[in-house]
Amino acid sequence: MLKLMYITNQPEVAQIAEAAGVDRIFVDMEFIGKDARQKDLDTVKCHHTVQDVVNVKRAVTKAEVLVRVNPIHDALSDYPPSEEEINAVLAAGADVIMLPFFKTAEEVRSFVRLVNGRTKTMLLLETPEAVECIDEILTVEGVDEVHIGLNDLSLGYGMSFMFELLADGTVERLCLKLRKKGVSYGFGGIATIGRGMLPSEYIIKEHYRLGSTCAILSRSFCDATKIQDLDEIKATFLNGVREIRALERECEQHSKFFFENERDVVRLVDRICKGMSDGNK
């Protein structure tokens, strides 16, 4: 089944997510350049810290702790260079380190060299430049997983809706390349079953059709920054994960609907994009 990931720096929420069956708790330390490129969008900008990694690691027992660091960078006025950042995250207990917003194979080589086999590595493929040189990137030894980031990648291509990349075949082409190289991969995020502009059940079926192994539970699955009642958060996770797993079992047993689902995704995305275009006129 899909490895489910959830972004939080709250230890009590991490424990709830883990108990519900979430496989990875995602601590998000990326901030360099993110605010500028997503300034007009209602996206998650966390600014988590190394101490958050420590706190979450102490809180969970089974779930892996995944940490998104900043893109490869030199020392900034108030922030250490990539080497120090990665060393600090490793010392804090990260089980997986994710490199975001890279554009070249050389950045990937630097990242792998800095991690130096001390934990798992994941690339967040989210720039058109990285897509263009994906074949060279996949020659770099030491990359364990790749996640295709639909939000920034769609922005890079000037698209209005991130799942256009799913409908136009971009995600499928990348998945095929990753599969041939034997690299585990995932893409995008999923909401609660039945929710989202493109309902999450269509996205989950595409994960199975394309051989994906992981997905992020999006803010629309559970926005724990806005819910004060931990019992409500617990119920949301238990019910939401249970519904996702039930659909996954259906996917495993009935692969015949995959091609119908692909056609439906293209049709729904086209309708959504036309609606967005008409709304902007």
C-alpha positions as CSV (number, residue, x, y, z in Angstrom):
1,M,0.0,0.0,0.0
2,L,1.0,3.6,-0.4
3,K,3.3,5.1,2.2
4,L,1.3,8.0,3.6
5,M,3.1,11.1,4.7
6,Y,1.8,14.0,6.8
7,I,3.4,17.4,7.4
8,T,3.5,18.5,11.0
9,N,5.8,19.7,13.7
10,Q,3.4,19.0,16.6
11,P,4.4,15.8,18.5
12,E,0.9,15.1,19.7
13,V,-0.4,15.3,16.1
14,A,2.5,13.1,14.9
15,Q,1.5,10.4,17.4
16,I,-2.2,10.6,16.3
17,A,-1.2,10.3,12.7
18,E,1.2,7.4,13.4
19,A,-1.5,5.5,15.4
20,A,-3.9,5.9,12.5
21,G,-1.5,4.3,10.1
22,V,0.5,7.2,8.6
23,D,3.9,5.9,7.6
24,R,6.0,9.1,7.6
25,I,5.9,12.3,9.6
26,F,7.1,15.1,7.4
27,V,9.0,18.0,9.0
28,D,9.3,20.8,6.6
29,M,12.3,23.1,7.0
30,E,12.3,24.6,3.5
31,F,11.9,28.3,3.3
32,I,14.6,29.6,0.9
33,G,12.9,31.0,-2.2
34,K,9.6,29.4,-1.3
35,D,7.7,32.5,-0.1
36,A,8.7,34.4,-3.2
37,R,7.6,31.8,-5.8
38,Q,4.4,31.0,-3.9
39,K,3.6,34.4,-2.5
40,D,0.1,34.7,-4.1
41,L,-0.9,31.1,-3.4
42,D,-2.7,29.5,-0.4
43,T,0.0,26.9,0.1
44,V,1.7,25.5,3.2
45,K,4.8,27.4,4.3
46,C,5.9,25.8,7.5
47,H,9.4,27.0,8.5
48,H,10.0,24.1,10.8
49,T,13.3,23.8,12.7
50,V,15.9,21.2,13.7
51,Q,14.3,21.2,17.2
52,D,11.1,20.2,15.6
53,V,12.8,17.2,14.1
54,V,14.1,16.3,17.5
55,N,10.6,16.6,19.1
56,V,8.8,14.6,16.4
57,K,11.5,11.9,16.5
58,R,11.0,11.5,20.2
59,A,7.2,11.3,19.8
60,V,6.9,8.5,17.3
61,T,8.0,4.9,17.5
62,K,7.1,3.3,14.1
63,A,6.7,6.1,11.6
64,E,9.7,7.4,9.8
65,V,10.7,11.0,10.2
66,L,11.1,12.7,6.8
67,V,12.7,16.1,6.7
68,R,12.6,18.5,3.8
69,V,15.7,20.7,3.9
70,N,16.4,23.8,1.8
71,P,17.7,23.6,-1.7
72,I,21.5,23.4,-2.0
73,H,22.9,26.7,-0.8
74,D,25.9,28.5,0.6
75,A,25.9,30.2,4.0
76,L,23.3,33.0,4.4
77,S,23.4,35.9,6.8
78,D,21.3,34.1,9.4
79,Y,21.3,30.5,8.2
80,P,24.1,27.8,7.8
81,P,25.1,26.3,4.5
82,S,23.6,23.0,3.2
83,E,26.4,20.9,4.8
84,E,25.7,22.2,8.3
85,E,21.9,22.0,7.8
86,I,22.0,18.4,6.6
87,N,24.4,17.4,9.4
88,A,22.1,18.9,12.0
89,V,19.1,17.2,10.6
90,L,20.9,13.9,10.6
91,A,22.0,14.4,14.2
92,A,18.4,15.2,15.1
93,G,17.3,11.7,13.9
94,A,16.0,12.1,10.3
95,D,15.1,8.8,8.7
96,V,14.7,10.3,5.2
97,I,16.0,13.7,3.9
98,M,14.3,15.4,1.0
99,L,16.0,17.8,-1.4
100,P,13.5,20.3,-3.0
101,F,13.6,22.6,-5.9
102,F,16.8,21.4,-7.6
103,K,17.4,22.1,-11.3
104,T,20.6,20.2,-12.1
105,A,22.2,16.8,-11.7
106,E,25.1,18.6,-10.0
107,E,22.8,19.8,-7.2
108,V,21.7,16.2,-6.7
109,R,25.3,15.0,-6.6
110,S,26.1,17.6,-4.0
111,F,23.1,16.5,-1.9
112,V,24.0,12.8,-2.1
113,R,27.6,13.6,-1.3
114,L,26.6,15.6,1.8
115,V,24.2,12.9,3.1
116,N,26.9,10.3,2.4
117,G,24.8,7.2,2.9
118,R,23.9,8.1,6.5
119,T,20.2,7.9,5.9
120,K,17.7,7.6,3.0
121,T,17.5,10.3,0.3
122,M,14.5,11.6,-1.5
123,L,14.4,14.1,-4.4
124,L,11.4,16.4,-4.8
125,L,11.2,16.8,-8.5
126,E,9.4,20.1,-9.0
127,T,11.2,22.2,-11.6
128,P,10.9,22.0,-15.4
129,E,14.7,22.2,-15.6
130,A,15.0,19.0,-13.5
131,V,12.5,17.3,-15.8
132,E,14.6,18.2,-18.8
133,C,17.7,16.6,-17.3
134,I,15.9,13.7,-15.5
135,D,17.9,11.1,-17.4
136,E,21.2,12.6,-16.2
137,I,19.8,12.9,-12.7
138,L,18.9,9.3,-12.6
139,T,22.5,8.3,-13.2
140,V,23.5,9.7,-9.8
141,E,24.2,6.9,-7.4
142,G,22.6,7.2,-3.9
143,V,19.1,8.4,-4.7
144,D,16.6,6.2,-2.9
145,E,13.3,7.8,-3.8
146,V,11.8,10.6,-6.0
147,H,8.6,12.5,-5.3
148,I,7.1,14.5,-8.1
149,G,5.9,17.8,-6.7
150,L,2.9,18.8,-8.7
151,N,2.4,22.3,-7.1
152,D,5.7,24.0,-8.0
153,L,6.1,21.9,-11.2
154,S,2.8,23.1,-12.5
155,L,3.7,26.7,-11.6
156,G,7.0,26.3,-13.5
157,Y,5.0,25.2,-16.6
158,G,2.6,28.1,-16.3
159,M,-0.4,25.9,-15.5
160,S,-3.4,26.9,-13.6
161,F,-4.2,23.5,-12.0
162,M,-1.6,21.2,-10.6
163,F,-3.3,18.0,-11.8
164,E,-3.0,19.1,-15.4
165,L,0.4,17.3,-15.1
166,L,-1.5,14.1,-14.4
167,A,-3.9,14.6,-17.3
168,D,-1.4,15.5,-19.9
169,G,0.9,12.5,-19.4
170,T,3.8,14.3,-17.7
171,V,3.5,12.3,-14.5
172,E,3.2,9.1,-16.4
173,R,6.3,9.7,-18.5
174,L,8.3,10.5,-15.4
175,C,7.0,7.4,-13.6
176,L,8.0,5.2,-16.5
177,K,11.6,6.6,-16.4
178,L,11.8,6.1,-12.6
179,R,10.4,2.6,-12.8
180,K,13.0,1.6,-15.4
181,K,15.7,2.8,-13.1
182,G,14.3,0.9,-10.2
183,V,13.8,4.0,-8.1
184,S,10.8,4.2,-5.8
185,Y,8.5,7.2,-6.6
186,G,5.3,9.0,-5.6
187,F,3.6,12.2,-6.6
188,G,1.4,15.0,-5.3
189,G,-1.0,15.0,-2.3
190,I,-4.4,13.5,-1.6
191,A,-7.3,14.8,0.4
192,T,-10.0,12.8,2.2
193,I,-12.0,10.5,0.0
194,G,-14.6,12.4,-1.9
195,R,-12.9,15.8,-1.4
196,G,-10.7,18.0,-3.5
197,M,-11.3,19.8,-6.9
198,L,-10.2,16.5,-8.4
199,P,-11.7,14.0,-5.9
200,S,-8.9,12.0,-4.2
201,E,-10.3,8.6,-5.2
202,Y,-9.4,9.4,-8.8
203,I,-5.8,10.4,-7.7
204,I,-5.4,7.3,-5.6
205,K,-6.4,5.1,-8.6
206,E,-3.8,6.9,-10.7
207,H,-1.2,6.1,-8.0
208,Y,-1.9,2.4,-8.4
209,R,-2.1,2.6,-12.2
210,L,1.3,4.3,-12.4
211,G,3.0,2.2,-9.7
212,S,3.5,4.9,-7.2
213,T,4.6,4.0,-3.7
214,C,3.9,7.1,-1.6
215,A,1.6,10.2,-1.3
216,I,1.3,13.2,1.0
217,L,-1.8,13.7,3.0
218,S,-2.7,17.2,2.1
219,R,-3.9,20.1,4.3
220,S,-7.4,19.4,3.0
221,F,-7.1,15.9,4.5
222,C,-6.6,17.4,8.0
223,D,-5.4,21.0,8.7
224,A,-4.1,20.4,12.3
225,T,-2.9,24.0,12.5
226,K,-6.5,25.1,12.7
227,I,-8.2,22.3,14.7
228,Q,-7.7,22.7,18.5
229,D,-9.5,19.6,19.6
230,L,-7.2,16.6,19.5
231,D,-10.1,14.2,19.5
232,E,-11.4,15.8,16.3
233,I,-7.9,15.4,14.8
234,K,-7.8,11.8,15.9
235,A,-11.3,11.0,14.4
236,T,-10.3,12.7,11.1
237,F,-7.1,10.6,10.8
238,L,-8.7,7.3,11.8
239,N,-11.7,7.7,9.4
240,G,-9.6,9.2,6.6
241,V,-6.9,6.7,6.6
242,R,-9.4,3.8,6.9
243,E,-11.2,5.1,3.8
244,I,-8.0,5.4,1.8
245,R,-6.9,1.9,2.7
246,A,-10.3,0.5,1.8
247,L,-10.0,2.1,-1.7
248,E,-6.4,0.7,-2.0
249,R,-7.7,-2.8,-1.3
250,E,-10.2,-2.3,-4.1
251,C,-7.4,-1.1,-6.4
252,E,-5.4,-4.2,-5.7
253,Q,-8.3,-6.5,-6.5
254,H,-9.8,-4.7,-9.5
255,S,-7.1,-3.2,-11.8
256,K,-9.5,-3.3,-14.8
257,F,-10.9,0.1,-14.0
258,F,-7.5,1.8,-14.3
259,F,-7.9,2.7,-17.9
260,E,-11.4,4.1,-17.3
261,N,-10.0,6.1,-14.5
262,E,-7.3,7.6,-16.7
263,R,-10.0,8.8,-19.1
264,D,-12.1,10.2,-16.3
265,V,-9.1,12.1,-14.9
266,V,-8.4,13.8,-18.3
267,R,-12.1,14.7,-18.6
268,L,-12.4,16.1,-15.1
269,V,-9.2,18.1,-15.2
270,D,-10.2,19.6,-18.5
271,R,-13.6,20.6,-17.0
272,I,-11.9,22.1,-13.9
273,C,-9.4,24.1,-16.1
274,K,-12.1,25.5,-18.3
275,G,-14.1,26.5,-15.2
276,M,-11.0,28.3,-13.8
277,S,-10.4,30.0,-17.2
278,D,-14.0,31.2,-17.4
279,G,-13.9,32.4,-13.8
280,N,-10.8,34.6,-14.6
281,K,-12.5,36.3,-17.6
